Amino acid sequence: MNARACLLAAMLLVPSAQGALAQKNYGPGATDTEIKIGNTMPYSGPASSYSNIGKAEAAYFRMVNETGGINGRKINFVSYDDGYSPPKTVEQVRRLVESDEVLFILSPMGTPTNSAIQKYLNTKYVPHLFPASNASKWSDPKHFPWTMGPIGVGYVSEGRIYASYLLKTRPGDKIAVLYQNDDFGKELLRGLKEGLGDRAGTIVAELSYEVTQPTIESQISQLKDSGANTLFSFAIPKFAAQSIKRVAEIGWSPLHFIPSVSASLNSTIVPAGLENAQGVISGTILMDTADPEWANDPAMKNYLAFLSKWLPDANKVDVNYQFGYMTGQVTVQLLKQCGDDLTRENVMRQAANLKEVSFETAIPGIKVNTSPTNYSPVTSLQLMQFKGRAWQRFGDVIRADVGE
């Protein structure tokens, strides 16, 4: 690390309370009346549905401003469209940093887009907070001390959690793995192997697929032939649905896991067929807005009231709005900790000193925790199994080892 990064590392070790006690001290984007935050989202292009994360963040900050802002300062959330194009992301982030002079960059969406700006932001000593991507590369304080990981369980951690459950309940199972041939699939597979440890040899077959393929039917048939009785489909919704359906068609009955990003009822389970998805296991950190269990929960009522007032046209079952809502809540907590020391260094210091931070609609037991050596804010997952017409939670919240 260079001298500036080493200085940040030393500063991160200072107790977080000092930020709130400091005299007024401002960096770019902060004044007595304003805190300017930068963001990019794919408001256009192939990933535009994910822009609802940014829309929810903007709405949340408008709500905060209506009630007085943060320590008397209003949040100016400057969000630009990058079309999910890395070169465009670079252009827009440079604009935010060099022209708009934002205090920090918050939750840009996407793995390739964040990859394109990570080195630039770290070189410029600009906080790069909570990327809307669960790749492990955002949780690397040694090499990227100005990038703080997402408010979501990293793919590696998720794989470890599934391994932990399997070792406790079915340690003798033979495991087959279908994985997407990119960072997403490979990181989930890596986490599974790391979690299994010396039992990784129980993986008897693993096959990849390309997102350009029309179907993964042949891979599922080959994986069945391996003799495995547990299957992991580390796949996006389209292919997770195909795998669930194909398993049923060929009369295979493995214990079947799909990743949390593919646990959507509308995107995965319905296309696969509810009857075919019985018993499938996944994980979550969020309450399901469509689950009657949470209908009278105060946090869920607050969230739905927020949507009704600030995003009245929003699809209430779209989890992207929830992710934006929770990111807004954690960001507000961070800014409160900063007090009147609104410098980029202190923002990063407080981002690395979040302790037992809760956010509404989180599953009970899910908290945000960071430290100068832990840049993975959420490392726990609640397992759930599909039964009847809905996901049903089971067991305790499982925590992965920190440090991806």
DOBAVO-715011 format. One record per residue: residue in three letters; x negated, y, z negated of N, C-alpha, C in turn. Coordinates in steps of 0.05 Angstrom, whole numbers, padded with zeros to 5 digits, always signed. Each point is the difference from the previous one (the first is absolute). Layout:
N
ALAXYZXYZXYZ;...
END
This chain:
404
MET-00017-00024+00000+00017+00024+00000-00018+00025+00000;ASN+00010+00021+00013-00015+00025+00000+00004+00015-00027;ALA-00013+00023-00002+00001+00014-00026+00028+00008-00008;ARG+00016+00009+00020+00027+00009-00007+00017-00023-00010;ALA-00003-00023+00013+00015-00024-00008-00009-00009-00028;CYS-00026+00001-00005-00010-00008-00027+00011+00018-00021;LEU+00002+00026+00007+00011+00020-00019+00029-00008-00006;LEU+00016-00007+00021+00027-00008-00005+00002-00024-00018;ALA-00018-00020+00006+00001-00024-00017-00005+00007-00029;ALA-00018+00018-00005-00005+00008-00028+00024+00015-00012;MET+00012+00017+00016+00023+00015-00009+00024-00018-00006;LEU+00002-00022+00014+00023-00017-00004-00001-00013-00028;LEU-00023-00001-00011-00003-00012-00027+00008+00018-00022;VAL+00005+00026+00006+00009+00019-00020+00029-00006-00007;PRO+00007+00000-00026+00028-00006-00008+00020+00018+00015;SER+00022-00012+00008+00020+00014+00016+00012+00024-00014;ALA+00000+00000-00026+00013+00022-00015-00014+00026+00006;GLN-00026-00001+00008-00014+00025+00004+00012+00016+00023;GLY+00012-00015+00020+00012+00014+00023+00022+00019-00009;ALA+00017-00010-00019+00023+00016-00008-00009+00023-00018;LEU-00024-00002-00013-00009+00020-00018-00017+00022+00013;ALA-00008-00005+00025-00018+00019+00013+00014+00027+00006;GLN-00017+00020+00004+00010+00026+00008+00009-00002+00029;LYS+00014+00021+00010+00009-00001+00028-00025-00001+00018;ASN+00002-00019+00018-00023-00005+00018+00012-00011+00026;TYR-00003+00014+00022+00013-00008+00025-00019-00007+00022;GLY+00008-00021+00015-00014-00007+00024+00018+00008+00024;PRO-00008-00008+00024+00017+00005+00023+00028-00010-00004;GLY+00020+00015+00008+00028-00009-00001+00014+00004-00026;ALA-00013+00013-00020+00012+00004-00026-00002+00029-00008;THR+00022+00010-00011+00002+00028-00010+00017+00000-00025;ASP+00005+00023-00010+00018+00003-00023+00029-00009+00007;THR+00006+00000+00025+00028-00005+00008+00004-00024+00018;GLU-00022-00012+00010+00003-00021+00021-00020-00022-00003;ILE+00008-00024+00007-00018-00023+00004+00006-00011+00028;LYS-00020+00002+00017+00004-00009+00028-00011-00028+00004;ILE+00018-00018+00009-00007-00028+00004+00003-00007+00029;GLY-00019-00015+00012+00001-00007+00028+00008-00029+00004;ASN+00012-00006+00023+00009-00027+00005+00004-00004+00031;THR-00004-00025+00009+00008-00007+00027+00018-00024+00000;MET+00019+00000+00018+00019-00022+00002+00007-00005+00030;PRO+00007-00024+00008+00009-00005+00027+00029+00008+00005;TYR+00005+00025+00001+00028+00009+00005+00009-00007+00028;SER-00019-00006+00017+00006-00010+00027-00017-00025+00005;GLY+00006-00014+00022-00016-00024+00007+00011-00026-00011;PRO-00016-00021+00003+00010-00027-00006+00004-00006-00029;ALA-00012+00016-00018+00003-00005-00029+00017+00021-00013;SER+00017+00013+00015+00015+00023-00011+00018-00007-00023;SER+00008-00025-00003+00018-00007-00022-00014+00005-00027;TYR-00027-00003+00000-00015+00004-00025-00001+00029-00008;SER+00007+00018+00018-00001+00029-00007+00020+00007-00022;ASN+00018-00019-00006+00019+00005-00022-00015+00003-00027;ILE-00024-00011-00001-00017+00003-00024-00005+00030-00003;GLY-00009+00013+00021-00006+00028-00001+00024+00017-00005;LYS+00023-00008+00012+00024+00016-00004+00009-00001-00029;ALA-00003-00023-00013+00007-00002-00028-00019+00016-00018;GLU-00026+00000+00007-00019+00016-00015+00007+00030+00002;ALA+00006+00009+00024+00007+00028+00004+00025+00007-00016;ALA+00020-00018+00000+00024+00005-00015-00005+00000-00030;TYR-00017-00018-00009-00006-00001-00029-00013+00026-00009;PHE-00019+00010+00016-00014+00025-00007+00019+00024+00001;ARG+00019-00001+00018+00021+00022+00001+00016-00001-00026;MET+00007-00024-00009+00014-00002-00025-00016+00011-00024;VAL-00026-00007+00000-00017+00009-00021-00002+00031+00000;ASN-00002+00011+00024-00002+00029+00002+00025+00014-00009;GLU+00023-00013+00005+00025+00012-00009+00002+00003-00030;THR-00014-00018-00014+00001+00000-00030-00024+00015-00012;GLY-00015+00015+00017-00022+00016-00011-00027-00008+00009;GLY-00003-00022+00014-00026-00008+00009-00017-00013-00021;ILE-00026+00001+00003-00019-00012-00019-00015+00022-00014;ASN+00004+00003-00026-00013+00021-00015+00004+00027+00013;GLY+00025+00004+00011+00007+00026+00012-00009+00003+00029;ARG-00012-00021+00011-00010+00002+00028+00018-00018+00018;LYS+00007+00011+00023+00016-00015+00019-00018-00017+00018;ILE+00010-00023+00007-00015-00018+00018+00006+00007+00029;ASN-00020+00005+00015+00002+00005+00029-00010-00025+00014;PHE+00019-00017+00009-00007-00026+00012-00001+00004+00030;VAL-00024-00001+00011-00004+00005+00029-00004-00027+00013;SER+00019-00009+00016+00000-00026+00011+00001+00002+00031;TYR-00019-00012+00014-00001+00001+00029+00004-00028+00012;ASP+00010+00000+00024+00004-00025+00016-00026-00009+00012;ASP-00007-00025-00004-00024-00011+00014+00007-00022+00020;GLY+00026-00006+00002+00008-00020+00019-00012-00028-00004;TYR-00012-00005-00023-00014-00025-00006-00023-00004+00019;SER-00013+00022+00008-00022-00001+00018-00025+00010-00015;PRO-00020-00017-00005-00023+00009-00016-00014+00026+00010;PRO-00004+00004+00026-00012+00025+00008+00018+00024-00007;LYS+00026-00003+00001+00018+00021-00008-00001+00005-00030;THR-00003-00022-00015-00002+00003-00029-00025+00016-00007;VAL-00022-00006+00013-00025+00015-00005+00005+00030+00006;GLU+00013+00006+00023+00005+00027+00007+00017+00015-00021;GLN+00021-00014-00008+00019+00013-00020-00013+00003-00027;VAL-00016-00020-00009-00012+00002-00026-00022+00022+00000;ARG-00014+00003+00022-00019+00022+00002+00014+00027-00002;ARG+00023+00001+00012+00016+00025-00001+00009+00005-00029;LEU+00008-00020-00014+00009+00003-00027-00023+00009-00018;VAL-00023-00011+00004-00023+00006-00017-00013+00027+00007;GLU-00005+00004+00026-00016+00023+00008+00016+00025+00007;SER+00026-00004+00007+00017+00023+00006+00020+00006-00022;ASP+00015-00020-00007+00020+00004-00022-00013+00000-00028;GLU-00024-00011-00002-00015+00000-00025+00017-00012-00023;VAL+00009-00024+00004+00016-00014-00021-00018-00008-00023;LEU+00012-00004-00023-00015-00010-00024-00009-00029+00004;PHE+00018-00016+00011-00006-00028+00005+00018-00012+00021;ILE-00007-00023+00009+00016-00015+00020+00015-00022-00015;LEU+00026-00002+00004+00017-00019-00014+00013-00020+00019;SER-00004-00025-00006+00014-00024+00012+00004+00002+00031;PRO-00022+00004+00015+00003-00004+00029+00008-00029+00006;MET+00017-00004+00020+00011-00027+00005-00017-00015+00020;GLY-00007-00025-00008-00011-00019+00020-00029-00007-00006;THR-00008-00024+00006-00028-00009-00004-00019+00012+00021;PRO+00007-00002+00026-00019+00011+00020-00003+00030-00002;THR+00022+00014-00007-00001+00029-00002-00016+00009-00024;ASN+00004-00013-00023-00016+00006-00024-00030-00007+00004;SER-00005-00022+00015-00028-00007+00006-00014+00022+00015;ALA+00015+00014+00017-00011+00020+00017-00008+00025-00015;ILE+00012+00005-00024-00005+00024-00015-00015-00004-00026;GLN-00004-00024-00009-00011-00005-00026-00028+00011-00003;LYS-00018-00005+00019-00027+00010-00002-00001+00030+00001;TYR+00016+00012+00018+00001+00029+00002+00008+00013-00026;LEU+00021-00010-00013+00010+00012-00025-00020-00003-00022;ASN-00014-00023-00001-00020-00005-00021-00024+00018+00005;THR-00007+00004+00025-00023+00018+00006+00007+00029-00007;LYS+00025+00007+00003+00009+00028-00006+00007+00003-00030;TYR-00001-00022-00015+00007+00001-00029+00029+00009-00004;VAL+00018-00011+00017+00028+00006-00002+00014-00025-00010;PRO+00015+00002-00023+00015-00024-00009+00018-00012+00021;HIS-00002-00026+00003+00016-00015+00019+00016-00020-00017;LEU+00024+00008-00007+00015-00014-00020+00023-00018+00010;PHE+00001-00023-00011+00023-00019+00003+00008-00005+00029;PRO-00019-00009+00017+00008-00006+00028+00024-00018+00001;ALA+00017+00004+00020+00023-00018+00003-00008-00024+00016;SER-00017-00016-00012-00011-00024+00012-00012-00016-00023;ASN+00003-00026-00001-00009-00016-00022-00027-00014+00005;ALA-00015+00010+00019-00026-00011+00006-00019+00004-00023;SER-00019-00018-00005-00018+00002-00023-00021+00022+00003;LYS-00005+00009+00025-00021+00019+00004+00005+00028-00013;TRP+00025+00004-00009+00006+00026-00013-00007-00001-00030;SER-00008-00023-00010-00006-00003-00028-00030-00007-00003;ASP-00017+00018+00008-00029-00005+00000-00014+00025-00011;PRO+00001+00004-00026-00012+00025-00012-00030+00002+00005;LYS-00014-00022+00003-00029+00002+00004-00007+00013+00027;HIS+00014-00008+00021-00007+00010+00027+00018+00024+00008;PHE+00025+00001-00010+00018+00021+00007+00013+00012-00025;PRO-00016+00016-00015+00010+00010-00026+00022+00021+00002;TRP+00006+00010+00024+00021+00020+00003+00026-00013+00012;THR+00001-00026+00002+00024-00014+00009+00011-00017-00022;MET+00025+00006-00008+00014-00016-00021+00020-00018+00013;GLY+00001-00025-00008+00017-00020+00013+00030+00005-00002;PRO+00016-00016+00013+00029+00004+00003+00016-00006-00025;ILE+00024+00011-00001+00019-00007-00021+00015-00025+00009;GLY-00015-00021+00002+00011-00026+00009-00021-00021-00004;VAL+00007-00025-00002-00019-00021-00004-00016-00005+00025;GLY-00026+00001-00002-00017-00006+00023+00003-00028+00010;TYR-00005-00004+00026+00004-00026+00012-00017-00022-00014;VAL-00025+00007-00006-00017-00019-00014+00012-00008-00027;SER+00008+00020-00015+00012-00005-00026+00025-00017+00003;GLU+00016+00005+00020+00025-00015+00004-00007-00029+00005;GLY-00020-00006+00017-00008-00027+00004-00009-00014-00025;ARG-00015+00015-00017-00009-00011-00025+00023-00007-00019;ILE+00020+00017+00001+00023-00005-00018+00015-00025+00008;TYR+00004-00005+00026+00013-00024+00009-00017-00025-00008;ALA-00026+00003+00002-00018-00022-00007+00003-00006-00030;SER+00001+00021-00016+00003-00004-00029+00025-00015-00007;TYR+00022+00007+00013+00026-00014-00005-00003-00029+00009;LEU-00012-00005+00023-00001-00027+00010-00018-00018-00018;LEU-00022+00011-00010-00018-00015-00017+00014-00009-00026;LYS+00018+00017-00009+00014-00006-00025+00023-00019+00003;THR+00012+00000+00024+00025-00015+00003-00003-00025+00018;ARG-00018+00002+00020-00003-00023+00019-00029-00002+00009;PRO-00018-00005-00019-00029+00001+00007-00009-00022+00019;GLY+00016-00021+00003-00008-00022+00018+00010+00003+00028;ASP+00015+00022+00006+00011+00003+00027-00021+00002+00022;LYS+00007-00010+00023-00016+00005+00024+00012+00024+00014;ILE-00017+00020+00007+00009+00026+00009-00007+00004+00030;ALA+00020+00010+00014-00004+00009+00028+00005+00030+00002;VAL-00015+00013+00017+00002+00029+00002+00003+00009+00029;LEU+00021+00016+00005+00003+00015+00025-00007+00029-00007;TYR-00018+00012+00015-00008+00028-00006-00003+00016+00026;GLN+00007+00025-00003-00003+00019+00022-00029+00006+00004;ASN-00010+00000+00025-00028+00003+00005-00009+00029+00000;ASP+00002+00012-00023-00009+00028-00004-00006+00003-00030;ASP-00006+00025-00008-00007+00005-00028+00022-00008-00019;PHE+00025+00004+00008+00023-00007-00016+00000-00029-00007;GLY+00000-00017+00020+00001-00029-00005-00025-00010-00013;LYS-00023+00010+00009-00025-00010-00010-00004+00007-00030;GLU+00009+00023-00008-00003+00008-00028+00018-00017-00018;LEU+00024-00005+00009+00018-00018-00016-00013-00028-00003;LEU-00011-00010+00022-00013-00026+00000-00024+00000-00019;ARG-00016+00022+00002-00023+00003-00017+00008+00000-00029;GLY+00021+00015-00007+00009+00000-00028+00010-00027-00009;LEU+00014-00015+00017+00009-00026-00007-00024-00018-00007;LYS-00020+00000+00017-00024-00017-00004-00015+00008-00025;GLU-00003+00026-00004-00014+00010-00025+00016-00009-00025;GLY+00026+00003+00002+00017-00008-00023-00001-00030-00006;LEU-00002-00016+00021-00002-00029-00004-00027-00008-00011;GLY-00020+00016+00006-00027-00007-00010-00010-00027+00009;ASP-00008-00017-00019-00010-00026+00008+00021-00019+00010;ARG+00025+00010+00000+00022-00016+00011+00007+00009+00029;ALA-00016+00017+00011+00005+00010+00028-00001-00022+00020;GLY-00012-00023-00007-00001-00023+00017+00027-00013+00005;THR+00020+00008-00017+00027-00011+00004+00014+00013+00024;ILE-00013+00020+00012+00010+00011+00025-00009-00019+00022;VAL+00019-00015+00011-00007-00021+00019+00003+00009+00029;ALA+00013+00023+00004+00003+00010+00027+00005+00030+00000;GLU-00012+00014+00018+00006+00029+00003-00001+00007+00030;LEU+00021+00013+00009+00001+00008+00028+00008+00030+00002;SER-00011+00014+00019+00006+00028+00004+00019+00004+00023;TYR+00011+00024+00002+00016+00007+00023-00006+00030+00007;GLU+00006+00007+00024-00003+00028+00009+00027+00013+00001;VAL+00001+00026-00006+00026+00014-00001+00012+00002+00028;THR-00016-00005+00021+00009+00001+00027+00014-00026+00009;GLN-00003-00021-00016+00013-00025+00007+00030+00001-00003;PRO+00015-00013+00017+00029+00000-00002+00010-00017-00023;THR-00015-00021-00007+00010-00019-00020-00023-00014-00014;ILE+00005-00010-00024-00020-00015-00015+00010-00029-00005;GLU+00018-00009+00016+00011-00027-00003-00020-00022+00001;SER-00020+00002+00018-00020-00021+00002-00018-00001-00024;GLN-00006+00023-00011-00017+00000-00024+00014-00013-00024;ILE+00026+00005-00003+00015-00012-00022+00001-00030+00003;SER+00004-00009+00024+00000-00029+00005-00027-00013-00007;GLN-00022+00013+00008-00026-00010-00006-00006+00000-00030;LEU+00010+00021-00014-00005+00001-00029+00016-00022-00015;LYS+00023-00006+00010+00016-00022-00011-00016-00026+00002;ASP-00013-00004+00023-00015-00025+00005-00024-00003-00019;SER-00007+00021-00014-00023-00001-00018+00006-00015-00025;GLY+00026-00005-00005+00008-00013-00025+00004+00018-00024;ALA-00001+00026+00005+00002+00020-00022+00029+00000-00011;ASN+00002+00005-00026+00026+00003-00012+00005+00028-00012;THR-00019+00018+00005+00004+00029-00005-00010+00015+00024;LEU+00016+00020+00009-00006+00016+00023+00000+00030-00007;PHE-00021+00013+00008-00001+00030-00001+00002+00011+00028;SER+00021+00017+00004+00003+00014+00026-00008+00029-00005;PHE-00026+00006+00003-00010+00027-00004+00005+00015+00026;ALA+00025+00009+00004+00010+00010+00025+00018+00024-00004;ILE+00001+00017+00020+00019+00022+00000+00029-00011+00004;PRO+00020+00017-00004+00028-00011+00000+00008-00017+00024;LYS-00007+00009+00024+00008-00015+00023-00010-00029-00001;PHE-00025-00003-00007-00012-00027+00000+00006-00015-00026;ALA+00004+00014-00021+00009-00013-00025+00027-00013+00004;ALA+00018+00015+00014+00027-00011+00006-00002-00024+00018;GLN-00018+00002+00020-00003-00023+00018-00011-00025-00015;SER-00018+00005-00019-00012-00023-00014+00021-00013-00018;ILE+00017+00016-00013+00021-00011-00017+00019-00017+00016;LYS+00008+00011+00023+00019-00014+00017-00012-00026+00012;ARG-00025+00002+00008-00013-00023+00013-00004-00023-00020;VAL-00007+00007-00025-00004-00020-00021+00026-00016-00003;ALA+00022+00014+00000+00026-00014-00003+00006-00017+00024;GLU-00006+00010+00024+00007-00014+00025-00015-00027+00002;ILE-00025-00001-00010-00015-00025+00003+00002-00018-00025;GLY+00018+00008-00018+00005-00017-00023-00022-00001-00021;TRP-00016+00021-00001-00022+00002-00020+00011+00014-00025;SER-00008-00009-00023+00010+00012-00025-00023+00008-00019;PRO-00018+00017+00009-00022+00008-00018+00010+00022-00019;LEU-00015+00005-00022+00004+00024-00015-00011+00023+00017;HIS+00017+00019+00007-00007+00019+00021-00002+00028-00012;PHE-00023+00013+00004-00005+00027-00009-00002+00019+00024;ILE+00011+00024-00003-00004+00022+00019-00009+00025-00015;PRO-00015+00018+00012-00010+00023-00014+00022+00021-00006;SER-00005+00017-00019+00020+00019-00009+00009+00019+00022;VAL-00018+00006+00019+00007+00018+00021+00020-00012+00019;SER+00004-00027-00002+00019-00014+00018+00024-00011-00015;ALA+00005+00011-00024+00022-00010-00017+00026+00014+00006;SER+00002+00016+00020+00024+00015+00007+00023-00019+00008;LEU+00023+00005-00012+00023-00016+00007+00008+00003+00029;ASN+00001+00025+00009+00009+00006+00027-00021-00007+00021;SER-00026+00004-00006-00021-00004+00020-00010-00029+00002;THR+00003-00015-00022-00012-00027+00000+00021-00021-00006;ILE+00014+00002-00022+00017-00022-00009+00024-00004+00018;VAL+00014+00022+00007+00024-00003+00018-00008-00012+00027;PRO-00021+00011+00013-00008-00012+00026-00008-00029-00003;ALA-00012-00008-00023-00008-00028-00004+00024-00018-00005;GLY+00021+00012-00011+00024-00015-00008-00001-00005-00030;LEU+00020+00010-00014+00001-00003-00029-00003-00029-00009;GLU+00013-00018+00015-00001-00028-00008-00029-00011+00003;ASN-00016+00011+00018-00027-00010+00004-00019+00012-00021;ALA+00007+00022-00011-00018+00015-00018+00002-00009-00029;GLN+00018-00019-00006+00004-00008-00028-00026-00011-00012;GLY-00008+00012-00023-00024-00009-00014-00025+00014+00008;VAL+00000+00017+00020-00024+00015+00008-00008+00019-00023;ILE-00026+00002-00004-00011+00016-00022-00015+00024+00011;SER+00003+00023-00013-00016+00024+00006-00004+00016-00025;GLY-00008+00025+00002-00005+00017-00023+00009+00028+00005;THR+00004+00015-00022+00008+00028+00002-00009+00016-00023;ILE-00001+00026+00002-00005+00018-00023+00025+00018-00004;LEU+00020-00002+00018+00022+00019-00001+00027-00014-00004;MET+00018+00014-00015+00027-00009-00001+00013+00001+00027;ASP+00017-00018+00006+00014-00001+00026+00026+00016-00003;THR+00002+00021+00017+00024+00017-00002+00026-00015+00007;ALA-00003-00023+00014+00024-00015+00007+00007-00021-00021;ASP-00017-00003-00020+00005-00021-00020+00018+00010-00022;PRO+00023-00013-00004+00019+00009-00021-00012+00001-00028;GLU-00022-00015-00004-00012-00001-00027-00009+00028-00009;TRP-00007+00017+00019-00011+00026-00007+00021+00022+00002;ALA+00025-00006+00006+00020+00020+00006+00004+00020-00023;ASN-00002-00009-00024+00004+00018-00023-00026+00008-00014;ASP-00022-00007+00013-00026+00008-00012-00004+00031+00003;PRO-00007+00014-00021-00003+00030+00002-00020+00008+00022;ALA-00022-00014+00003-00020+00008+00020+00012-00003+00028;MET+00015-00022+00005+00012-00003+00026+00022+00021+00005;LYS+00015+00006-00021+00020+00022+00004-00013+00026+00007;ASN-00023+00006-00013-00014+00025+00006-00010+00000+00029;TYR-00011-00023+00008-00010-00002+00028+00022+00004+00020;LEU+00022-00014-00004+00022+00002+00019+00013+00029+00000;ALA+00000+00012-00023+00009+00028-00001-00019+00018+00015;PHE-00026-00005-00002-00020+00015+00015+00005-00002+00030;LEU+00004-00024+00009+00006-00004+00028+00025+00015+00009;SER+00021-00002-00016+00026+00012+00007-00003+00030+00003;LYS-00016+00013-00017-00003+00029+00001-00020+00009+00020;TRP-00024-00013+00000-00022+00010+00016-00004-00013+00027;LEU+00010-00024+00003-00002-00015+00025+00027-00014+00006;PRO+00021+00015+00003+00027-00011+00001+00004-00020+00023;ASP-00016+00002+00021+00004-00018+00023-00018-00024-00001;ALA-00016-00003-00022-00018-00022-00002+00014-00027-00004;ASN-00012-00020+00012+00009-00028-00005-00010-00008-00027;LYS+00018-00004-00019-00008-00004-00028-00015-00026-00004;VAL+00002-00019+00019-00015-00025-00004-00027+00000+00013;ASP-00008+00023+00013-00026+00002+00013-00021+00005-00022;VAL-00017-00020-00004-00020+00001-00021-00021+00022+00005;ASN-00003+00010+00024-00019+00022+00005+00007+00025-00016;TYR+00026+00005-00003+00007+00023-00016-00008-00004-00029;GLN+00002-00024-00010-00009-00006-00027-00030+00004-00004;PHE-00015-00008+00020-00029+00004-00002-00007+00029+00000;GLY+00014+00016+00016-00005+00029+00000+00008+00012-00027;TYR+00022-00009-00011+00010+00010-00026-00020-00006-00022;MET-00010-00025-00001-00019-00007-00021-00027+00014+00003;THR-00009+00004+00025-00025+00015+00004+00003+00028-00009;GLY+00023+00012+00005+00005+00027-00010-00001+00002-00030;GLN+00012-00020-00014+00000+00000-00029-00028-00003-00011;VAL-00016-00018+00011-00028-00003-00010-00016+00025+00005;THR+00004+00012+00023-00015+00024+00007+00007+00023-00019;VAL+00024+00003-00007+00008+00020-00020-00013-00005-00027;GLN-00002-00025-00008-00014-00006-00025-00029+00008+00002;LEU-00012-00006+00022-00028+00007+00004-00004+00030-00002;LEU+00017+00016+00013-00002+00029+00000+00005+00011-00028;LYS+00017-00012-00015+00005+00008-00028-00026-00004-00016;GLN-00013-00022+00004-00025-00005-00014-00022+00020+00008;CYS+00001+00010+00024-00020+00020+00009+00003+00026-00015;GLY+00024+00006-00010+00004+00025-00014-00007+00024+00017;ASP-00017+00018-00010-00008+00024+00016-00027-00004+00013;ASP-00011-00024+00000-00025-00005+00014+00007-00014+00026;LEU+00007+00015+00020+00009-00010+00026-00022+00001+00020;THR-00022-00014-00006-00022-00003+00019+00001-00028+00011;ARG-00013-00004+00023+00000-00026+00012-00014-00020-00018;GLU-00021+00009-00014-00014-00019-00018+00019-00009-00023;ASN+00015+00019-00011+00018-00008-00022+00023-00017+00009;VAL+00010+00006+00024+00022-00017+00011-00010-00029+00002;MET-00025-00003+00010-00010-00027+00002-00005-00013-00027;ARG-00009+00017-00019-00005-00010-00027+00026-00010-00013;GLN+00021+00016+00004+00026-00008-00012+00012-00024+00015;ALA-00005-00002+00026+00010-00023+00015-00013-00026-00010;ALA-00024+00002-00011-00014-00023-00011+00004-00003-00030;ASN+00020+00015-00011+00007-00002-00028+00030-00001-00005;LEU+00013-00016+00016+00029-00004-00003+00004-00025-00018;LYS+00014+00004-00022+00003-00021-00020+00029-00007-00005;GLU+00007-00024+00007+00027-00010-00006+00022+00018+00011;VAL-00004+00010+00024+00019+00018+00013+00023-00016+00011;SER+00024+00007-00007+00024-00013+00010+00012+00016+00023;PHE+00015-00013+00017+00015+00014+00020+00028-00014+00003;GLU+00020+00016+00005+00027-00010+00001+00004-00020+00023;THR+00016-00020-00005+00007-00023+00017-00022-00020+00001;ALA-00022+00003-00016-00020-00021-00002+00012-00023-00017;ILE-00007-00025+00007+00007-00023-00016-00012+00004-00028;PRO+00015-00006-00021-00011+00003-00027-00027-00015-00002;GLY-00020+00014-00011-00027-00012-00003-00019+00009+00021;ILE+00010+00013+00021-00018+00011+00021-00008+00028-00007;LYS-00026+00005-00004-00010+00027-00007-00024+00007+00017;VAL-00005+00026+00002-00024+00010+00014-00022+00004-00020;ASN-00023-00012+00005-00024+00003-00016-00024+00003+00017;THR-00017+00020-00005-00025+00004+00015-00022+00007-00020;SER-00024-00002+00010-00024+00008-00016-00022+00006+00020;PRO-00023+00011-00010-00022+00006+00019-00010-00025+00015;THR+00006-00023-00011-00009-00025+00014+00023-00016+00011;ASN+00025+00009-00004+00023-00014+00011+00016+00019+00017;TYR-00002-00003+00026+00014+00017+00019+00024-00015+00012;SER+00010-00020-00015+00024-00015+00009+00022+00007-00020;PRO+00017+00020+00006+00020+00009-00020+00020-00021-00009;VAL+00008-00018+00018+00020-00020-00007-00012-00028+00006;THR-00002-00017-00020-00012-00026+00004+00018-00023-00010;SER+00026+00006-00004+00018-00020-00010+00024-00003+00020;LEU+00011-00024-00001+00022-00007+00019+00020-00017-00015;GLN+00025+00005+00006+00022-00017-00010+00008-00020+00022;LEU-00003-00026-00006+00008-00020+00020+00031-00002+00001;MET+00009-00008+00023+00029-00004+00004+00005-00022+00021;GLN+00023-00012-00003+00007-00022+00018+00027+00005+00012;PHE+00002-00006+00026+00026+00004+00014+00019-00023-00006;LYS+00023+00007-00012+00021-00019-00006+00027+00011+00007;GLY+00016-00016+00013+00027+00010+00008-00002+00022+00021;ARG+00006+00024-00009+00000+00022+00019-00019+00023-00009;ALA-00017-00006-00020-00016+00022-00012-00026-00012-00011;TRP-00019+00018-00005-00025-00006-00014+00006-00001-00030;GLN-00011-00020-00013+00002-00002-00029-00028+00000-00013;ARG-00005+00018-00018-00025+00002-00014-00003-00024-00019;PHE-00025-00009-00003-00005-00021-00019-00028+00003-00013;GLY-00002-00009-00024-00026+00001-00014-00008+00027-00008;ASP-00024+00002-00012-00011+00026-00009-00013+00014+00024;VAL-00004+00026-00004-00016+00016+00019-00028-00011-00001;ILE-00012-00005+00023-00027-00012+00002-00020+00022+00008;ARG-00022+00001-00014-00020+00020+00005-00024-00013+00014;ALA-00010+00013+00021-00025-00010+00013-00024+00012-00014;ASP-00023-00013+00004-00024+00012-00011-00006+00026+00014;VAL-00008+00021-00015-00006+00026+00011-00027-00002+00014;GLY-00002+00015+00022-00025+00001+00015+00001-00017+00024;GLU+00009+00012+00022+00003-00015+00025-00026+00002+00017;
END
